[in-house]
């Protein structure tokens, strides 16, 4: 039976349950779910991650805007909608199935003899390419494989517990702009940041070296001058793109709330259908059967209340939508011509600078001379 199961998996035909957003057509071929609301919700997860570059920030965006995602319940097969958990967002982003790949055996189970008893233990999740079965382009994907690999690299870089990228944590509000980008040219470790000073805002980059074993730090240097020098080099490369960035900013400001409005509009369409269906059930019941009629009436009224709540949210979003004045558009366009001034402004937050650094720079290797007086990259 196990051999037959593996043979079926090698053909790409073994499924316990399709991931959310997929369904089978009448001939058994895997396709996008016919419900457009479900497909758009899954696409929104990937779009927001590409915008925010953080699993947690993507989760917080859905939570802050009270937007729901479809979820497979543990028992039963009917999808339910709820505000997602962080683990759900992470599972969607890490699942290679959404990139069109079929994978089997990502968490292999081994049987061990412990204390005279056989115990089954599940190993850590393997990369998709290292699994027992890996079939690229098996079905249609929400993203392509190159995008999936880039997403996985960013998720690994954001995790302090992921081996190989031990100091590349998610972007935070600290003043150190090169956190996670610096690697020691002597021992190969990633540099960490520590803050000192009266307010604890001055960054200092450190490589522990063999300090934990009684040795010394490999490298240690102040962050402000290094951040400033690297920032100047970065400006030389990206300043010509300032006008394009201004135009992109105008597009995003004009589209604020569009994703939220679209998701709520789809929810409203579904609620209208469910309310109509609830009314038809109520209208078809014998009015003398009060036990059934009262329950069906309660369900119908519940759907009508949900419709009214969603309509109010959509109305408030339309009211809050901000439209740029001609003077503001001219000001934003001018920022593209003076990108260096915008970068050096006190109003430019460190989190935005860090995001730009990580977008443009993969890694910086730093070394010192024998006297540890000169730093080179």
N, C-alpha and C positions, 0 to 999 in steps of 0.2 A: 504493500500500500504506500509506503514511504517513497519507494522508487517510482511508482506511478505518479505520485504527487510531484516529485522533482521533475519528471519528464514533462508533465503538464506545465510546470513553471518555466522550463526551458523553452517551451513553445510560446510563452507569454500569455497563457490562457488560464492561469490559476489566480482566482480572486476570492478573498473572503468577503470583502466589502469594498466597493469603489470609493475613492475619496470624494469628499463633498465637491460638487460642481461637475461631476461626471455621471453619465447614464449610458445604458445600452440601447441601441436601435433595434428594430424588430429582427434583424439578422444576427444580433449579438455583437456588432461592432461598437467600440467605445467612442463616445461622442460627448460634446458639451451637453450639460443638462438643458432640457428644453425650456425650463423656467428662466427667463431672462434676468429676473431679479437675483437669482442665485449666482449666475455667471458674472453679473456686474459686481456683486459683493466680493467674489473671489478676486476679480481683476483689481478691485479697489485696494485690497490688501497688498498686492504686489506694487501697485502704483504709489501707495503711501510709503512703503518701505524704501522705494527708490528715491523718494523725496526726503525722507527723514533719516535713512541709513541706520536705523536702530529698531530692534524688535520691541523693546520696551516703549520707545516713543511712538511707534506705530500702534501698539496696544493702548497707550494713553490717549492717542488721538481718537480712536474708536470709543473709548470710555468717556472722554470729555464731551464728545458730540452725541453720546447716547445712540450710537448706530449699531445695528444688530448684524450678526452673521449667521448663516445656516449651520446647524450642528447636528451630527448624527447621535441620537441618544444611545445609551448603552443597551437598552432593551427596546425592541421594536425597530421598525424601518422607516418611520415617517420623520422627515426633517422637522426640526424646531428652530425657531429664531430667538437669539438672545445676544446681549452684549458680550463680546468674546472675552475669554481669559487670555493672559499672556502666553500660556502654554499652547492654546489653540493657534494664536498668531504664529508662534515659533514653529509649530508642527506643519502648518501650511507652507511657510517659507522654506523649510528644510526638506519637504517631501519632493523627491525627484519626479514623481508621477506628474506633477504640474508642469514639468519641463518636457513632457512627452516621452519619458523613459520608464521602462518596466524594470523593477528591481525586486528580487526575491532573496531572502536570507540576509537582511540587513542586521538582524540581531540573532545570530546563531545560538542554538541551545546545546550545551554540552552536559553529558551525564557523568557524574563523579561518584566515587565510592567514599563516603564520609562516615566514619564510625560504624562500619558494617552495613550502611544503608545507602541506596542509590538516590542521589539528589540531582535534579535538573537545575542548571544555572544558565541564565541568559547573559551573554556577553554584551559589551558596549556596542553602540550602533556604528557600523562600518561606513566608510564613504561609498557612494553608489557604485563607483567603478571597481571596488574590491569585493563586491558581493558575489555570491555563488551564481546568480543570474543577473545579467545587466544587458538590456536591449535598448539602444538608442533609437529615437524616432519610432517608437512603438505605436504611438497614437498622437492625436492632436494635443498640443500643450498650451497652457495659458501664457507661458514665456518660453523663449528658446534656451538651448543648453548653455550658451555663452553667458546669458543673463543669470541663469541659475548658479553657475560657477562663481560669477562675480558676487552674487548675493551671499554665497556660502563663505567666501573670503572675508566679506565685511562682517558677517555674524561671528566668525572666528576672531577677527581683530577686536570686536567689541567685547569679547568675553575674557575676563581676567583668569578664568579657570581652564581655558582651552590651551592645551600644550602647543608650544611653538609660537604663540603670540601672547605671552604671559602678562605683558603690561599694556596692551592695546585695549583699554576699556572704552565704554561708550562715552560720548562727548559730555563733559560736565562743565560747570561754570568757573573752574579754576583759571588762573592767569597764565599758566604754562601752556603755550600754544603748540609745542612739539611733543606733547605727551603721546607715547605709543609709537612715534615715528623714528626715534633714535635707537640705534643698536651699537653696542660696544665693538670697536674694531679689534680689541685684544682677546676677549673671551667669547664674543658672539652673543652675549645676553642682551635683552632689551633693557633700556634705561628706565628707571622709575623717577617720579617727581616727588619732591617734598617741599612743603611751604614753610617759610619762616618769616621773621620780622614782627613788628609790633602788632600788625593786623593779620599776620599769617597769610599774606598775599604774594610774597616774593618767592618765585619758583627756583628750585635748585635740582638739576638733573643728576642722578646717581646711578652707577653700576655697582652692584654689591660685590662682584668678584667672588673671592673666597672668604668674605667677611664673616659669614655664618660659621665657618670652620676655624675661626681664629686668625684669619688673614686680614687683608686690607681691601678697601674699595678700589676697583680698577680706575674709574673715572668719576670725577665730581666737579661740577662747574655751575656758575650762576646762569639763570635762564633768560634774564631780560636782554642782555646784549646779543646772545645767540638767536633768540626769537626775532630781535630787530634785524640782524644781518640776514637771516634766512628770509624774513618777510620782505626785505628790499629786493633780494634776488627773485622772489616769487612775483613781486609787482612788475618786474621787468618782463616777465613772461606773460602775465595775464592782463596787464593794463591795456594792451591793444584790444582786448575783448570786452572792455568796459561798456561800450555803446550797446553791444549785443546783450550784455547782462541787464542793462537798463530796460531794453525792450522786453526781455523775458520777465523782469519784475513787473512791468506794466501789465503784461498778460496775466500774471498770477494774481495781482491785486484786483484786476477786473473780474477774475473768476473765483474770488473768495466765496466760499459757501456753495459752489456749484456741485461738488461731490456730495455734500450733505443733502442738498435739495434733491438731487437725482435719486439718492437712496431712499429718501422719505417719499418721493413721488411713486417709486416702485412699491413701497410698503402700502401706500394709500390705494394703489390699484388692486393689490391683493386683498386688502381689507374690504374694499367695495364688493369684490367678487364673493368673499366669504360672508358678508352681510346679506347679499342677495340670496345666497344659498341658504343661510339661516332663516331668512324670511320665507323662502319656498317650503322649507320643512315645517315651519310654524303654520303657514297657511294651509298645508295639506293635512294637518292633524285634525282629528275630530275635536271640536271645541268642548264637547261634553267630557272628554278625557282630560280633566284639569291637571292631573299629575304630570302628564306628558306636555300639555299645552303650556303650563307655567314655566317648565324648564326650557322649552324651546323659545319661549318669549324672552326669558332671561338671557339666553345666548345671543339672540338677535339684538337686544338692547345693549349688550356688552360690546358687540361689534360696532354698533352705531356710536357708542361712546369713544371707542378707539379711533374711529374715523374722525370724529370731531377733534380729538386731541392731536392727531397728526396734522389736520388742517390748520389748527392754531399754531403749531410749530412751524409749518411752511410759511404761514402768514408772517410770523415774527421774523423768520429768516429773510423774507423779502423786504421787510421794513428795516432790518439792521444792515442789509447789503449796502456797502459803501461805494459810492461812485466818485471817481477822481475828478477834480476840477481842472480846467485847462492850465492854470498856474502850477498845480501839483504835477501834472504830466511834464511840463517844461522843466520843472525842478529835478524830477527823476531822470529825465533824459540828460540833463547837464551833469548829473553824477557820473555818468559813463565817461565823460570827457575829463573828469577830475577824480579818477578812481583812487589814486594815491592819497588824496586828501580825505576821501571817505574812509579808506583803510586806517589811516592814522588818527581819525577822529575819536574822541572819547565816547561818542555815541555808538560806535561800532562794537557790538558785544564780542567777548572772547569766544563764545560758542560758535558764532558765525565764522570767525577767523579760523578756528580749528576745523570746521567743516570744509572750508576752502583748502586748507593745508592738506587734509586727508584726501581730498578729491584730486589734487594736483601731484602729491608726493606719495610714493609707495613706501620708501624707507630711506633713512640717512644713517650712514656708518661714520662714527666719530672715533678719532684716535688722538693720543697725546704723544709728545716727544718723551725722551728718557727723563727729563727733569719735570715733566708734567706742568710745563709753563705755556706750551703752545698747543692749541687745539686745531685739528684739521678734519675735514669732512670728505 
